[in-house]
Every structure is written in C-alpha cells, then in structure tokens.
Amino acid sequence: MTESESVAPDIGATEITLSSVLDFSSSGELFSELRDHVGNGVILDGSGVRHLGAPCVQVLMAAARAWESEGVPFAIDQRSEAFVLGLERMGIGADELPGSGSVADPVSGAV
C-alpha cells in the first residue's frame, strides 16, 4: 500500500504515502495497512493519488472516525486533485472527510 512510511516526530505519528490507485482491489490492503497502526497517530499523504474509489473512501472514513474516537492524531495530508475529485463525485466535500482538520490535535481542532 505504501510507497514510503516514516514517523513524524513532532506529533508521534506515522506518515504513510497512499497508493496512486485506491479502488476496490486495493481496499483490503489499505484496511490492513491502517489496522497495523491502530492506536498510533497516522498522517496519510494523498498527493500521489490518481484514482479514489468508494471502497477506499469507506475505509478512510471508518479509520478517521475510529482514530478520532480514541483521541489519536489522524490526518489526510497533501490531497491530490484526483483525491478531492473522487470525494466530490461521492458527494463528500474535502473538508467533510474526518481527518481533514489539524494534524496536531484532530479531535479538538487546536493547532
């Protein structure tokens, strides 16, 4: 799933680069990748996404809500135009996807 994975030390979150194609066939892999990081902060880099399909949007929304309910940092950073367009095609504004707030504290929104 990831092209690269690193730790963002300033907030103790793992930075994960999303695959360029996030469709049905990659949704299981995305789920597994995120499940491996449950309980730890995550920053997803969406800058290289060329296609975003509904199954992966469902995985991302569920993960974002789970992280937020635990008070653990979760963010989707550097969203490509295709990422944003994929959300919009499903009637989801880029700012409506959980995890679009502050990386420092996504629960309260404080920077």
JORA-V256968 format. One record per pair of residues at least 6 apart in sequence whose ideal C-beta (glycine too) atoms are under 6 Angstrom apart, sorted by the first residue. I is the first residue (numbers start at 1). J is the second residue. Records with the same first field share a line. If there is no record, write none. Layout:
# JORA-V256968
I->J  J
This chain:
# JORA-V256968
1->19  29  30  33
2->16  17
3->17
4->17
5->16
6->15
7->14
8->15  43
11->41  73
12->41
13->41  42  43  73
14->37  42
15->43
16->44
17->45
18->44  46  49
19->26
20->48  50
21->51
22->52  56
23->53
24->55
27->55  56  59
30->56  59
31->59
34->63
41->72  73
42->74
43->75  77
44->76
45->77  78
46->76  78  79  80  83
47->78  80
49->80  82  83
50->82
52->83  86
57->90
64->74  98  99
65->98
67->74
68->98  107
71->107
73->106
74->99  106
75->99  103
76->99
84->94
87->94
101->109
102->109  111
104->111
